[in-house]
Amino acid sequence: MKTVVQRVSRAEVRINGEPARSIGAGLVILLGVEPADTDADAAWLLDKILKLRLFDDNEGFMDLSLGDIDGELLVVSQFTLFASTKKGTKPSFHRAAKPEIAVPLYELFVRLARNSIGPDKVKTGTFGAMMSVELVNDGPVTLILDSKNKE
């Protein structure tokens, strides 16, 4: 699994004209799944994200985790994280998992997040839907994490 993690002061996702699903201070997680991913990848990645000290303490140092600030998560599926642009100018997405693999792992990641920080603290996009994501990147702070690069 691969993620782009962004520290935000607020964020929202809109899906097909539905009311926005929004969060305040927290993290936006763009989550991509590849065919080799497993439940263990989802658990490792979430644990890593929840322990990251990305938020400022009283002295202005990034030394607080999401839990320390009582922050929220917005999790959005993002198969384009596995795009290949080696040939030509049209990206290929053959490295992204098909829905029969990706959906259960995306749902597991969300379920684990809700169990860890509370169901009201986790908002999501809709897997496979056309979505509009709006966010205010705080810092800016943006990290890329890959469960295949644990070292």
MODELLER restraints for C-alpha pairs under 7 A, 6 or more apart:
rsr = mdl.restraints
at = mdl.atoms
rsr.add(forms.Gaussian(group=physical.xy_distance, feature=features.Distance(at['CA:1:A'], at['CA:32:A']), mean=5.64, stdev=0.5))
rsr.add(forms.Gaussian(group=physical.xy_distance, feature=features.Distance(at['CA:1:A'], at['CA:33:A']), mean=4.73, stdev=0.5))
rsr.add(forms.Gaussian(group=physical.xy_distance, feature=features.Distance(at['CA:1:A'], at['CA:34:A']), mean=6.19, stdev=0.5))
rsr.add(forms.Gaussian(group=physical.xy_distance, feature=features.Distance(at['CA:1:A'], at['CA:37:A']), mean=6.05, stdev=0.5))
rsr.add(forms.Gaussian(group=physical.xy_distance, feature=features.Distance(at['CA:1:A'], at['CA:41:A']), mean=6.37, stdev=0.5))
rsr.add(forms.Gaussian(group=physical.xy_distance, feature=features.Distance(at['CA:1:A'], at['CA:146:A']), mean=5.68, stdev=0.5))
rsr.add(forms.Gaussian(group=physical.xy_distance, feature=features.Distance(at['CA:1:A'], at['CA:147:A']), mean=5.31, stdev=0.5))
rsr.add(forms.Gaussian(group=physical.xy_distance, feature=features.Distance(at['CA:2:A'], at['CA:31:A']), mean=6.02, stdev=0.5))
rsr.add(forms.Gaussian(group=physical.xy_distance, feature=features.Distance(at['CA:2:A'], at['CA:32:A']), mean=5.11, stdev=0.5))
rsr.add(forms.Gaussian(group=physical.xy_distance, feature=features.Distance(at['CA:2:A'], at['CA:33:A']), mean=6.57, stdev=0.5))
rsr.add(forms.Gaussian(group=physical.xy_distance, feature=features.Distance(at['CA:2:A'], at['CA:81:A']), mean=6.96, stdev=0.5))
rsr.add(forms.Gaussian(group=physical.xy_distance, feature=features.Distance(at['CA:2:A'], at['CA:145:A']), mean=5.68, stdev=0.5))
rsr.add(forms.Gaussian(group=physical.xy_distance, feature=features.Distance(at['CA:2:A'], at['CA:146:A']), mean=4.28, stdev=0.5))
rsr.add(forms.Gaussian(group=physical.xy_distance, feature=features.Distance(at['CA:2:A'], at['CA:147:A']), mean=6.38, stdev=0.5))
rsr.add(forms.Gaussian(group=physical.xy_distance, feature=features.Distance(at['CA:3:A'], at['CA:29:A']), mean=6.31, stdev=0.5))
rsr.add(forms.Gaussian(group=physical.xy_distance, feature=features.Distance(at['CA:3:A'], at['CA:30:A']), mean=5.32, stdev=0.5))
rsr.add(forms.Gaussian(group=physical.xy_distance, feature=features.Distance(at['CA:3:A'], at['CA:31:A']), mean=4.67, stdev=0.5))
rsr.add(forms.Gaussian(group=physical.xy_distance, feature=features.Distance(at['CA:3:A'], at['CA:32:A']), mean=6.12, stdev=0.5))
rsr.add(forms.Gaussian(group=physical.xy_distance, feature=features.Distance(at['CA:3:A'], at['CA:144:A']), mean=5.62, stdev=0.5))
rsr.add(forms.Gaussian(group=physical.xy_distance, feature=features.Distance(at['CA:3:A'], at['CA:145:A']), mean=5.20, stdev=0.5))
rsr.add(forms.Gaussian(group=physical.xy_distance, feature=features.Distance(at['CA:3:A'], at['CA:146:A']), mean=6.39, stdev=0.5))
rsr.add(forms.Gaussian(group=physical.xy_distance, feature=features.Distance(at['CA:4:A'], at['CA:29:A']), mean=5.89, stdev=0.5))
rsr.add(forms.Gaussian(group=physical.xy_distance, feature=features.Distance(at['CA:4:A'], at['CA:30:A']), mean=5.12, stdev=0.5))
rsr.add(forms.Gaussian(group=physical.xy_distance, feature=features.Distance(at['CA:4:A'], at['CA:31:A']), mean=6.90, stdev=0.5))
rsr.add(forms.Gaussian(group=physical.xy_distance, feature=features.Distance(at['CA:4:A'], at['CA:142:A']), mean=6.88, stdev=0.5))
rsr.add(forms.Gaussian(group=physical.xy_distance, feature=features.Distance(at['CA:4:A'], at['CA:143:A']), mean=5.73, stdev=0.5))
rsr.add(forms.Gaussian(group=physical.xy_distance, feature=features.Distance(at['CA:4:A'], at['CA:144:A']), mean=4.58, stdev=0.5))
rsr.add(forms.Gaussian(group=physical.xy_distance, feature=features.Distance(at['CA:4:A'], at['CA:145:A']), mean=6.52, stdev=0.5))
rsr.add(forms.Gaussian(group=physical.xy_distance, feature=features.Distance(at['CA:5:A'], at['CA:27:A']), mean=6.45, stdev=0.5))
rsr.add(forms.Gaussian(group=physical.xy_distance, feature=features.Distance(at['CA:5:A'], at['CA:28:A']), mean=5.77, stdev=0.5))
rsr.add(forms.Gaussian(group=physical.xy_distance, feature=features.Distance(at['CA:5:A'], at['CA:29:A']), mean=4.87, stdev=0.5))
rsr.add(forms.Gaussian(group=physical.xy_distance, feature=features.Distance(at['CA:5:A'], at['CA:30:A']), mean=6.58, stdev=0.5))
rsr.add(forms.Gaussian(group=physical.xy_distance, feature=features.Distance(at['CA:5:A'], at['CA:142:A']), mean=5.56, stdev=0.5))
rsr.add(forms.Gaussian(group=physical.xy_distance, feature=features.Distance(at['CA:5:A'], at['CA:143:A']), mean=5.10, stdev=0.5))
rsr.add(forms.Gaussian(group=physical.xy_distance, feature=features.Distance(at['CA:5:A'], at['CA:144:A']), mean=6.22, stdev=0.5))
rsr.add(forms.Gaussian(group=physical.xy_distance, feature=features.Distance(at['CA:6:A'], at['CA:27:A']), mean=5.45, stdev=0.5))
rsr.add(forms.Gaussian(group=physical.xy_distance, feature=features.Distance(at['CA:6:A'], at['CA:28:A']), mean=5.17, stdev=0.5))
rsr.add(forms.Gaussian(group=physical.xy_distance, feature=features.Distance(at['CA:6:A'], at['CA:29:A']), mean=6.72, stdev=0.5))
rsr.add(forms.Gaussian(group=physical.xy_distance, feature=features.Distance(at['CA:6:A'], at['CA:137:A']), mean=6.32, stdev=0.5))
rsr.add(forms.Gaussian(group=physical.xy_distance, feature=features.Distance(at['CA:6:A'], at['CA:141:A']), mean=5.76, stdev=0.5))
rsr.add(forms.Gaussian(group=physical.xy_distance, feature=features.Distance(at['CA:6:A'], at['CA:142:A']), mean=4.48, stdev=0.5))
rsr.add(forms.Gaussian(group=physical.xy_distance, feature=features.Distance(at['CA:6:A'], at['CA:143:A']), mean=6.56, stdev=0.5))
rsr.add(forms.Gaussian(group=physical.xy_distance, feature=features.Distance(at['CA:7:A'], at['CA:26:A']), mean=5.92, stdev=0.5))
rsr.add(forms.Gaussian(group=physical.xy_distance, feature=features.Distance(at['CA:7:A'], at['CA:27:A']), mean=4.69, stdev=0.5))
rsr.add(forms.Gaussian(group=physical.xy_distance, feature=features.Distance(at['CA:7:A'], at['CA:28:A']), mean=6.61, stdev=0.5))
rsr.add(forms.Gaussian(group=physical.xy_distance, feature=features.Distance(at['CA:7:A'], at['CA:137:A']), mean=5.73, stdev=0.5))
rsr.add(forms.Gaussian(group=physical.xy_distance, feature=features.Distance(at['CA:7:A'], at['CA:138:A']), mean=5.50, stdev=0.5))
rsr.add(forms.Gaussian(group=physical.xy_distance, feature=features.Distance(at['CA:7:A'], at['CA:141:A']), mean=5.41, stdev=0.5))
rsr.add(forms.Gaussian(group=physical.xy_distance, feature=features.Distance(at['CA:7:A'], at['CA:142:A']), mean=6.59, stdev=0.5))
rsr.add(forms.Gaussian(group=physical.xy_distance, feature=features.Distance(at['CA:8:A'], at['CA:25:A']), mean=5.63, stdev=0.5))
rsr.add(forms.Gaussian(group=physical.xy_distance, feature=features.Distance(at['CA:8:A'], at['CA:26:A']), mean=5.49, stdev=0.5))
rsr.add(forms.Gaussian(group=physical.xy_distance, feature=features.Distance(at['CA:8:A'], at['CA:27:A']), mean=5.67, stdev=0.5))
rsr.add(forms.Gaussian(group=physical.xy_distance, feature=features.Distance(at['CA:8:A'], at['CA:28:A']), mean=6.88, stdev=0.5))
rsr.add(forms.Gaussian(group=physical.xy_distance, feature=features.Distance(at['CA:8:A'], at['CA:135:A']), mean=6.62, stdev=0.5))
rsr.add(forms.Gaussian(group=physical.xy_distance, feature=features.Distance(at['CA:8:A'], at['CA:136:A']), mean=5.37, stdev=0.5))
rsr.add(forms.Gaussian(group=physical.xy_distance, feature=features.Distance(at['CA:8:A'], at['CA:137:A']), mean=4.45, stdev=0.5))
rsr.add(forms.Gaussian(group=physical.xy_distance, feature=features.Distance(at['CA:8:A'], at['CA:138:A']), mean=4.70, stdev=0.5))
rsr.add(forms.Gaussian(group=physical.xy_distance, feature=features.Distance(at['CA:9:A'], at['CA:24:A']), mean=5.75, stdev=0.5))
rsr.add(forms.Gaussian(group=physical.xy_distance, feature=features.Distance(at['CA:9:A'], at['CA:25:A']), mean=4.21, stdev=0.5))
rsr.add(forms.Gaussian(group=physical.xy_distance, feature=features.Distance(at['CA:9:A'], at['CA:26:A']), mean=6.55, stdev=0.5))
rsr.add(forms.Gaussian(group=physical.xy_distance, feature=features.Distance(at['CA:9:A'], at['CA:136:A']), mean=5.79, stdev=0.5))
rsr.add(forms.Gaussian(group=physical.xy_distance, feature=features.Distance(at['CA:9:A'], at['CA:137:A']), mean=6.64, stdev=0.5))
rsr.add(forms.Gaussian(group=physical.xy_distance, feature=features.Distance(at['CA:9:A'], at['CA:138:A']), mean=5.65, stdev=0.5))
rsr.add(forms.Gaussian(group=physical.xy_distance, feature=features.Distance(at['CA:10:A'], at['CA:23:A']), mean=5.60, stdev=0.5))
rsr.add(forms.Gaussian(group=physical.xy_distance, feature=features.Distance(at['CA:10:A'], at['CA:24:A']), mean=4.23, stdev=0.5))
rsr.add(forms.Gaussian(group=physical.xy_distance, feature=features.Distance(at['CA:10:A'], at['CA:25:A']), mean=5.39, stdev=0.5))
rsr.add(forms.Gaussian(group=physical.xy_distance, feature=features.Distance(at['CA:10:A'], at['CA:135:A']), mean=5.85, stdev=0.5))
rsr.add(forms.Gaussian(group=physical.xy_distance, feature=features.Distance(at['CA:10:A'], at['CA:136:A']), mean=5.66, stdev=0.5))
rsr.add(forms.Gaussian(group=physical.xy_distance, feature=features.Distance(at['CA:11:A'], at['CA:22:A']), mean=5.60, stdev=0.5))
rsr.add(forms.Gaussian(group=physical.xy_distance, feature=features.Distance(at['CA:11:A'], at['CA:23:A']), mean=5.44, stdev=0.5))
rsr.add(forms.Gaussian(group=physical.xy_distance, feature=features.Distance(at['CA:11:A'], at['CA:24:A']), mean=6.57, stdev=0.5))
rsr.add(forms.Gaussian(group=physical.xy_distance, feature=features.Distance(at['CA:11:A'], at['CA:134:A']), mean=5.57, stdev=0.5))
rsr.add(forms.Gaussian(group=physical.xy_distance, feature=features.Distance(at['CA:11:A'], at['CA:135:A']), mean=4.03, stdev=0.5))
rsr.add(forms.Gaussian(group=physical.xy_distance, feature=features.Distance(at['CA:11:A'], at['CA:136:A']), mean=6.31, stdev=0.5))
rsr.add(forms.Gaussian(group=physical.xy_distance, feature=features.Distance(at['CA:12:A'], at['CA:20:A']), mean=5.97, stdev=0.5))
rsr.add(forms.Gaussian(group=physical.xy_distance, feature=features.Distance(at['CA:12:A'], at['CA:21:A']), mean=5.38, stdev=0.5))
rsr.add(forms.Gaussian(group=physical.xy_distance, feature=features.Distance(at['CA:12:A'], at['CA:22:A']), mean=4.02, stdev=0.5))
rsr.add(forms.Gaussian(group=physical.xy_distance, feature=features.Distance(at['CA:12:A'], at['CA:23:A']), mean=6.33, stdev=0.5))
rsr.add(forms.Gaussian(group=physical.xy_distance, feature=features.Distance(at['CA:12:A'], at['CA:133:A']), mean=5.81, stdev=0.5))
rsr.add(forms.Gaussian(group=physical.xy_distance, feature=features.Distance(at['CA:12:A'], at['CA:134:A']), mean=5.35, stdev=0.5))
rsr.add(forms.Gaussian(group=physical.xy_distance, feature=features.Distance(at['CA:12:A'], at['CA:135:A']), mean=6.36, stdev=0.5))
rsr.add(forms.Gaussian(group=physical.xy_distance, feature=features.Distance(at['CA:13:A'], at['CA:20:A']), mean=5.54, stdev=0.5))
rsr.add(forms.Gaussian(group=physical.xy_distance, feature=features.Distance(at['CA:13:A'], at['CA:21:A']), mean=5.41, stdev=0.5))
rsr.add(forms.Gaussian(group=physical.xy_distance, feature=features.Distance(at['CA:13:A'], at['CA:22:A']), mean=6.49, stdev=0.5))
rsr.add(forms.Gaussian(group=physical.xy_distance, feature=features.Distance(at['CA:13:A'], at['CA:125:A']), mean=6.29, stdev=0.5))
rsr.add(forms.Gaussian(group=physical.xy_distance, feature=features.Distance(at['CA:13:A'], at['CA:131:A']), mean=6.54, stdev=0.5))
rsr.add(forms.Gaussian(group=physical.xy_distance, feature=features.Distance(at['CA:13:A'], at['CA:132:A']), mean=5.56, stdev=0.5))
rsr.add(forms.Gaussian(group=physical.xy_distance, feature=features.Distance(at['CA:13:A'], at['CA:133:A']), mean=4.43, stdev=0.5))
rsr.add(forms.Gaussian(group=physical.xy_distance, feature=features.Distance(at['CA:13:A'], at['CA:134:A']), mean=6.34, stdev=0.5))
rsr.add(forms.Gaussian(group=physical.xy_distance, feature=features.Distance(at['CA:14:A'], at['CA:20:A']), mean=4.71, stdev=0.5))
rsr.add(forms.Gaussian(group=physical.xy_distance, feature=features.Distance(at['CA:14:A'], at['CA:21:A']), mean=6.61, stdev=0.5))
rsr.add(forms.Gaussian(group=physical.xy_distance, feature=features.Distance(at['CA:14:A'], at['CA:131:A']), mean=5.65, stdev=0.5))
rsr.add(forms.Gaussian(group=physical.xy_distance, feature=features.Distance(at['CA:14:A'], at['CA:132:A']), mean=5.12, stdev=0.5))
rsr.add(forms.Gaussian(group=physical.xy_distance, feature=features.Distance(at['CA:14:A'], at['CA:133:A']), mean=6.49, stdev=0.5))
rsr.add(forms.Gaussian(group=physical.xy_distance, feature=features.Distance(at['CA:15:A'], at['CA:129:A']), mean=6.90, stdev=0.5))
rsr.add(forms.Gaussian(group=physical.xy_distance, feature=features.Distance(at['CA:15:A'], at['CA:130:A']), mean=6.43, stdev=0.5))
rsr.add(forms.Gaussian(group=physical.xy_distance, feature=features.Distance(at['CA:15:A'], at['CA:131:A']), mean=4.82, stdev=0.5))
rsr.add(forms.Gaussian(group=physical.xy_distance, feature=features.Distance(at['CA:15:A'], at['CA:132:A']), mean=6.63, stdev=0.5))
rsr.add(forms.Gaussian(group=physical.xy_distance, feature=features.Distance(at['CA:16:A'], at['CA:130:A']), mean=6.94, stdev=0.5))
rsr.add(forms.Gaussian(group=physical.xy_distance, feature=features.Distance(at['CA:21:A'], at['CA:123:A']), mean=6.32, stdev=0.5))
rsr.add(forms.Gaussian(group=physical.xy_distance, feature=features.Distance(at['CA:22:A'], at['CA:123:A']), mean=6.86, stdev=0.5))
rsr.add(forms.Gaussian(group=physical.xy_distance, feature=features.Distance(at['CA:23:A'], at['CA:72:A']), mean=6.07, stdev=0.5))
rsr.add(forms.Gaussian(group=physical.xy_distance, feature=features.Distance(at['CA:23:A'], at['CA:73:A']), mean=6.98, stdev=0.5))
rsr.add(forms.Gaussian(group=physical.xy_distance, feature=features.Distance(at['CA:23:A'], at['CA:74:A']), mean=6.69, stdev=0.5))
rsr.add(forms.Gaussian(group=physical.xy_distance, feature=features.Distance(at['CA:24:A'], at['CA:72:A']), mean=6.67, stdev=0.5))
rsr.add(forms.Gaussian(group=physical.xy_distance, feature=features.Distance(at['CA:25:A'], at['CA:71:A']), mean=5.53, stdev=0.5))
rsr.add(forms.Gaussian(group=physical.xy_distance, feature=features.Distance(at['CA:25:A'], at['CA:72:A']), mean=6.36, stdev=0.5))
rsr.add(forms.Gaussian(group=physical.xy_distance, feature=features.Distance(at['CA:26:A'], at['CA:66:A']), mean=6.43, stdev=0.5))
rsr.add(forms.Gaussian(group=physical.xy_distance, feature=features.Distance(at['CA:26:A'], at['CA:71:A']), mean=4.49, stdev=0.5))
rsr.add(forms.Gaussian(group=physical.xy_distance, feature=features.Distance(at['CA:26:A'], at['CA:72:A']), mean=4.57, stdev=0.5))
rsr.add(forms.Gaussian(group=physical.xy_distance, feature=features.Distance(at['CA:26:A'], at['CA:73:A']), mean=5.76, stdev=0.5))
rsr.add(forms.Gaussian(group=physical.xy_distance, feature=features.Distance(at['CA:27:A'], at['CA:72:A']), mean=6.41, stdev=0.5))
rsr.add(forms.Gaussian(group=physical.xy_distance, feature=features.Distance(at['CA:27:A'], at['CA:73:A']), mean=5.02, stdev=0.5))
rsr.add(forms.Gaussian(group=physical.xy_distance, feature=features.Distance(at['CA:27:A'], at['CA:74:A']), mean=6.40, stdev=0.5))
rsr.add(forms.Gaussian(group=physical.xy_distance, feature=features.Distance(at['CA:28:A'], at['CA:73:A']), mean=5.85, stdev=0.5))
rsr.add(forms.Gaussian(group=physical.xy_distance, feature=features.Distance(at['CA:28:A'], at['CA:74:A']), mean=4.74, stdev=0.5))
rsr.add(forms.Gaussian(group=physical.xy_distance, feature=features.Distance(at['CA:28:A'], at['CA:75:A']), mean=6.05, stdev=0.5))
rsr.add(forms.Gaussian(group=physical.xy_distance, feature=features.Distance(at['CA:29:A'], at['CA:74:A']), mean=6.02, stdev=0.5))
rsr.add(forms.Gaussian(group=physical.xy_distance, feature=features.Distance(at['CA:29:A'], at['CA:75:A']), mean=4.72, stdev=0.5))
rsr.add(forms.Gaussian(group=physical.xy_distance, feature=features.Distance(at['CA:29:A'], at['CA:76:A']), mean=6.16, stdev=0.5))
rsr.add(forms.Gaussian(group=physical.xy_distance, feature=features.Distance(at['CA:30:A'], at['CA:75:A']), mean=6.11, stdev=0.5))
rsr.add(forms.Gaussian(group=physical.xy_distance, feature=features.Distance(at['CA:30:A'], at['CA:76:A']), mean=4.99, stdev=0.5))
rsr.add(forms.Gaussian(group=physical.xy_distance, feature=features.Distance(at['CA:30:A'], at['CA:77:A']), mean=5.85, stdev=0.5))
rsr.add(forms.Gaussian(group=physical.xy_distance, feature=features.Distance(at['CA:30:A'], at['CA:78:A']), mean=5.56, stdev=0.5))
rsr.add(forms.Gaussian(group=physical.xy_distance, feature=features.Distance(at['CA:31:A'], at['CA:75:A']), mean=6.97, stdev=0.5))
rsr.add(forms.Gaussian(group=physical.xy_distance, feature=features.Distance(at['CA:31:A'], at['CA:76:A']), mean=6.06, stdev=0.5))
rsr.add(forms.Gaussian(group=physical.xy_distance, feature=features.Distance(at['CA:31:A'], at['CA:77:A']), mean=4.88, stdev=0.5))
rsr.add(forms.Gaussian(group=physical.xy_distance, feature=features.Distance(at['CA:31:A'], at['CA:78:A']), mean=5.20, stdev=0.5))
rsr.add(forms.Gaussian(group=physical.xy_distance, feature=features.Distance(at['CA:32:A'], at['CA:77:A']), mean=6.10, stdev=0.5))
rsr.add(forms.Gaussian(group=physical.xy_distance, feature=features.Distance(at['CA:32:A'], at['CA:78:A']), mean=4.90, stdev=0.5))
rsr.add(forms.Gaussian(group=physical.xy_distance, feature=features.Distance(at['CA:32:A'], at['CA:79:A']), mean=4.87, stdev=0.5))
rsr.add(forms.Gaussian(group=physical.xy_distance, feature=features.Distance(at['CA:32:A'], at['CA:81:A']), mean=5.67, stdev=0.5))
rsr.add(forms.Gaussian(group=physical.xy_distance, feature=features.Distance(at['CA:32:A'], at['CA:82:A']), mean=6.89, stdev=0.5))
rsr.add(forms.Gaussian(group=physical.xy_distance, feature=features.Distance(at['CA:33:A'], at['CA:79:A']), mean=6.62, stdev=0.5))
rsr.add(forms.Gaussian(group=physical.xy_distance, feature=features.Distance(at['CA:33:A'], at['CA:96:A']), mean=6.00, stdev=0.5))
rsr.add(forms.Gaussian(group=physical.xy_distance, feature=features.Distance(at['CA:33:A'], at['CA:97:A']), mean=5.59, stdev=0.5))
rsr.add(forms.Gaussian(group=physical.xy_distance, feature=features.Distance(at['CA:33:A'], at['CA:102:A']), mean=5.56, stdev=0.5))
rsr.add(forms.Gaussian(group=physical.xy_distance, feature=features.Distance(at['CA:34:A'], at['CA:95:A']), mean=6.02, stdev=0.5))
rsr.add(forms.Gaussian(group=physical.xy_distance, feature=features.Distance(at['CA:34:A'], at['CA:96:A']), mean=4.60, stdev=0.5))
rsr.add(forms.Gaussian(group=physical.xy_distance, feature=features.Distance(at['CA:34:A'], at['CA:97:A']), mean=4.29, stdev=0.5))
rsr.add(forms.Gaussian(group=physical.xy_distance, feature=features.Distance(at['CA:35:A'], at['CA:96:A']), mean=6.66, stdev=0.5))
rsr.add(forms.Gaussian(group=physical.xy_distance, feature=features.Distance(at['CA:35:A'], at['CA:97:A']), mean=4.48, stdev=0.5))
rsr.add(forms.Gaussian(group=physical.xy_distance, feature=features.Distance(at['CA:35:A'], at['CA:101:A']), mean=6.66, stdev=0.5))
rsr.add(forms.Gaussian(group=physical.xy_distance, feature=features.Distance(at['CA:39:A'], at['CA:105:A']), mean=6.53, stdev=0.5))
rsr.add(forms.Gaussian(group=physical.xy_distance, feature=features.Distance(at['CA:41:A'], at['CA:147:A']), mean=5.62, stdev=0.5))
rsr.add(forms.Gaussian(group=physical.xy_distance, feature=features.Distance(at['CA:42:A'], at['CA:105:A']), mean=6.75, stdev=0.5))
rsr.add(forms.Gaussian(group=physical.xy_distance, feature=features.Distance(at['CA:42:A'], at['CA:109:A']), mean=5.41, stdev=0.5))
rsr.add(forms.Gaussian(group=physical.xy_distance, feature=features.Distance(at['CA:43:A'], at['CA:109:A']), mean=6.93, stdev=0.5))
rsr.add(forms.Gaussian(group=physical.xy_distance, feature=features.Distance(at['CA:45:A'], at['CA:147:A']), mean=6.00, stdev=0.5))
rsr.add(forms.Gaussian(group=physical.xy_distance, feature=features.Distance(at['CA:46:A'], at['CA:109:A']), mean=6.91, stdev=0.5))
rsr.add(forms.Gaussian(group=physical.xy_distance, feature=features.Distance(at['CA:46:A'], at['CA:113:A']), mean=6.87, stdev=0.5))
rsr.add(forms.Gaussian(group=physical.xy_distance, feature=features.Distance(at['CA:50:A'], at['CA:65:A']), mean=6.54, stdev=0.5))
rsr.add(forms.Gaussian(group=physical.xy_distance, feature=features.Distance(at['CA:50:A'], at['CA:66:A']), mean=6.00, stdev=0.5))
rsr.add(forms.Gaussian(group=physical.xy_distance, feature=features.Distance(at['CA:51:A'], at['CA:65:A']), mean=5.76, stdev=0.5))
rsr.add(forms.Gaussian(group=physical.xy_distance, feature=features.Distance(at['CA:52:A'], at['CA:65:A']), mean=5.52, stdev=0.5))
rsr.add(forms.Gaussian(group=physical.xy_distance, feature=features.Distance(at['CA:53:A'], at['CA:62:A']), mean=5.99, stdev=0.5))
rsr.add(forms.Gaussian(group=physical.xy_distance, feature=features.Distance(at['CA:53:A'], at['CA:63:A']), mean=4.87, stdev=0.5))
rsr.add(forms.Gaussian(group=physical.xy_distance, feature=features.Distance(at['CA:53:A'], at['CA:64:A']), mean=4.59, stdev=0.5))
rsr.add(forms.Gaussian(group=physical.xy_distance, feature=features.Distance(at['CA:53:A'], at['CA:65:A']), mean=4.29, stdev=0.5))
rsr.add(forms.Gaussian(group=physical.xy_distance, feature=features.Distance(at['CA:54:A'], at['CA:62:A']), mean=5.15, stdev=0.5))
rsr.add(forms.Gaussian(group=physical.xy_distance, feature=features.Distance(at['CA:54:A'], at['CA:63:A']), mean=6.42, stdev=0.5))
rsr.add(forms.Gaussian(group=physical.xy_distance, feature=features.Distance(at['CA:54:A'], at['CA:64:A']), mean=6.06, stdev=0.5))
rsr.add(forms.Gaussian(group=physical.xy_distance, feature=features.Distance(at['CA:54:A'], at['CA:65:A']), mean=5.98, stdev=0.5))
rsr.add(forms.Gaussian(group=physical.xy_distance, feature=features.Distance(at['CA:55:A'], at['CA:62:A']), mean=4.86, stdev=0.5))
rsr.add(forms.Gaussian(group=physical.xy_distance, feature=features.Distance(at['CA:55:A'], at['CA:63:A']), mean=6.07, stdev=0.5))
rsr.add(forms.Gaussian(group=physical.xy_distance, feature=features.Distance(at['CA:55:A'], at['CA:64:A']), mean=4.82, stdev=0.5))
rsr.add(forms.Gaussian(group=physical.xy_distance, feature=features.Distance(at['CA:55:A'], at['CA:65:A']), mean=6.11, stdev=0.5))
rsr.add(forms.Gaussian(group=physical.xy_distance, feature=features.Distance(at['CA:56:A'], at['CA:62:A']), mean=4.23, stdev=0.5))
rsr.add(forms.Gaussian(group=physical.xy_distance, feature=features.Distance(at['CA:56:A'], at['CA:63:A']), mean=5.89, stdev=0.5))
rsr.add(forms.Gaussian(group=physical.xy_distance, feature=features.Distance(at['CA:56:A'], at['CA:64:A']), mean=6.08, stdev=0.5))
rsr.add(forms.Gaussian(group=physical.xy_distance, feature=features.Distance(at['CA:57:A'], at['CA:63:A']), mean=5.84, stdev=0.5))
rsr.add(forms.Gaussian(group=physical.xy_distance, feature=features.Distance(at['CA:57:A'], at['CA:64:A']), mean=6.08, stdev=0.5))
rsr.add(forms.Gaussian(group=physical.xy_distance, feature=features.Distance(at['CA:72:A'], at['CA:121:A']), mean=4.72, stdev=0.5))
rsr.add(forms.Gaussian(group=physical.xy_distance, feature=features.Distance(at['CA:72:A'], at['CA:122:A']), mean=5.91, stdev=0.5))
rsr.add(forms.Gaussian(group=physical.xy_distance, feature=features.Distance(at['CA:73:A'], at['CA:121:A']), mean=6.26, stdev=0.5))
rsr.add(forms.Gaussian(group=physical.xy_distance, feature=features.Distance(at['CA:73:A'], at['CA:122:A']), mean=4.80, stdev=0.5))
rsr.add(forms.Gaussian(group=physical.xy_distance, feature=features.Distance(at['CA:73:A'], at['CA:123:A']), mean=6.22, stdev=0.5))
rsr.add(forms.Gaussian(group=physical.xy_distance, feature=features.Distance(at['CA:74:A'], at['CA:122:A']), mean=5.92, stdev=0.5))
rsr.add(forms.Gaussian(group=physical.xy_distance, feature=features.Distance(at['CA:74:A'], at['CA:123:A']), mean=4.78, stdev=0.5))
rsr.add(forms.Gaussian(group=physical.xy_distance, feature=features.Distance(at['CA:74:A'], at['CA:124:A']), mean=5.43, stdev=0.5))
rsr.add(forms.Gaussian(group=physical.xy_distance, feature=features.Distance(at['CA:75:A'], at['CA:123:A']), mean=6.35, stdev=0.5))
rsr.add(forms.Gaussian(group=physical.xy_distance, feature=features.Distance(at['CA:75:A'], at['CA:124:A']), mean=4.75, stdev=0.5))
rsr.add(forms.Gaussian(group=physical.xy_distance, feature=features.Distance(at['CA:75:A'], at['CA:125:A']), mean=6.44, stdev=0.5))
rsr.add(forms.Gaussian(group=physical.xy_distance, feature=features.Distance(at['CA:76:A'], at['CA:124:A']), mean=5.73, stdev=0.5))
rsr.add(forms.Gaussian(group=physical.xy_distance, feature=features.Distance(at['CA:76:A'], at['CA:125:A']), mean=4.85, stdev=0.5))
rsr.add(forms.Gaussian(group=physical.xy_distance, feature=features.Distance(at['CA:77:A'], at['CA:125:A']), mean=6.92, stdev=0.5))
rsr.add(forms.Gaussian(group=physical.xy_distance, feature=features.Distance(at['CA:77:A'], at['CA:127:A']), mean=5.75, stdev=0.5))
rsr.add(forms.Gaussian(group=physical.xy_distance, feature=features.Distance(at['CA:79:A'], at['CA:96:A']), mean=5.69, stdev=0.5))
rsr.add(forms.Gaussian(group=physical.xy_distance, feature=features.Distance(at['CA:80:A'], at['CA:93:A']), mean=6.69, stdev=0.5))
rsr.add(forms.Gaussian(group=physical.xy_distance, feature=features.Distance(at['CA:82:A'], at['CA:93:A']), mean=6.17, stdev=0.5))
rsr.add(forms.Gaussian(group=physical.xy_distance, feature=features.Distance(at['CA:82:A'], at['CA:95:A']), mean=5.56, stdev=0.5))
rsr.add(forms.Gaussian(group=physical.xy_distance, feature=features.Distance(at['CA:82:A'], at['CA:96:A']), mean=5.36, stdev=0.5))
rsr.add(forms.Gaussian(group=physical.xy_distance, feature=features.Distance(at['CA:83:A'], at['CA:91:A']), mean=5.73, stdev=0.5))
rsr.add(forms.Gaussian(group=physical.xy_distance, feature=features.Distance(at['CA:83:A'], at['CA:92:A']), mean=5.49, stdev=0.5))
rsr.add(forms.Gaussian(group=physical.xy_distance, feature=features.Distance(at['CA:83:A'], at['CA:93:A']), mean=4.75, stdev=0.5))
rsr.add(forms.Gaussian(group=physical.xy_distance, feature=features.Distance(at['CA:83:A'], at['CA:95:A']), mean=6.91, stdev=0.5))
rsr.add(forms.Gaussian(group=physical.xy_distance, feature=features.Distance(at['CA:84:A'], at['CA:91:A']), mean=5.48, stdev=0.5))
rsr.add(forms.Gaussian(group=physical.xy_distance, feature=features.Distance(at['CA:84:A'], at['CA:92:A']), mean=5.06, stdev=0.5))
rsr.add(forms.Gaussian(group=physical.xy_distance, feature=features.Distance(at['CA:84:A'], at['CA:93:A']), mean=6.35, stdev=0.5))
rsr.add(forms.Gaussian(group=physical.xy_distance, feature=features.Distance(at['CA:85:A'], at['CA:91:A']), mean=4.92, stdev=0.5))
rsr.add(forms.Gaussian(group=physical.xy_distance, feature=features.Distance(at['CA:85:A'], at['CA:92:A']), mean=6.59, stdev=0.5))
rsr.add(forms.Gaussian(group=physical.xy_distance, feature=features.Distance(at['CA:103:A'], at['CA:127:A']), mean=7.00, stdev=0.5))
rsr.add(forms.Gaussian(group=physical.xy_distance, feature=features.Distance(at['CA:113:A'], at['CA:122:A']), mean=6.98, stdev=0.5))
rsr.add(forms.Gaussian(group=physical.xy_distance, feature=features.Distance(at['CA:114:A'], at['CA:122:A']), mean=5.99, stdev=0.5))
